[in-house]
Amino acid sequence: MRQRKYGFSILALALTWYAAAPGALLAQQAQDIPAQPPSALAPDNLAKPRPAAPFNLTGNWFIDNTPAVQGWLFGPAAIPKLLPDAQKHRDAYVKATAEGKVYRDDIGQCWPAGVPIIMTRVWPIAMIQLPTAIYMVSGFMNSLRTVFMDGRSHTDPDIVVRTFNGESIGRWEGDTLVIETKNFIDDEHHWVDQGVRASGELKIVERVRMINNGRTLEIQMTLTDPKNWEGEYKGTRRWNRVDDIDIAEVECLPDLNEHLQSTSSKVHVR
């Protein structure tokens, strides 16, 4: 009789544990999930006391193409030592260019330009600065880039939604805005420059200063991508404030790009 009672007790204990286990497991899983930061536009987040920003980027900006500054390309001299797989793309680009052809113009095919290209090309950008975030809308396909300024950290790479513009987190260092961007999509259509690929390991640090009495932004870029090149890939851009344009709705439609070489199979190398 004792053995039966003992056996029943063990069975009851096991059944009790089994019934409670799912709840306990869910509770543990809930604890393991990082807390979601509040929206950058949440009233309580916007209302938090913060030091005044050294400058405000709100406005429309257009890249400076004067001969005295670096143009819209990083340029071959700035390209670091590419790894073999990445060098194949660069070599194919150089060969196609020498033959009067176009190599992998995915932007002409309406693929997102992504960062850093929207920050290095000739599309104007509208910027709206709030205490918690800086919103950038590119003149190319209205591509949205958000730089979070509310003290959050980058999202866990295991759960982040990777994108062509990546995830940008900004902070102030004196009178310089430092933006660190990573968590990019790992996609064959994402490029850094002509013939230079980007991978999901791409990381970009931008140091932004406002100069020329608030009329010019100077952006120093440092890029690393251990899957595609060795060391650092650097470049500097300047953007001038323009007060006579606005960013309108823009759609990239292949039939509107028929004048581009990239839409012709005779010159487009893939």
Order of alpha helices (4+ residues) and beta strands (2+ residues): alpha-alpha-beta-alpha-beta-beta-beta-beta-beta-beta-beta-beta-beta-beta-beta-beta
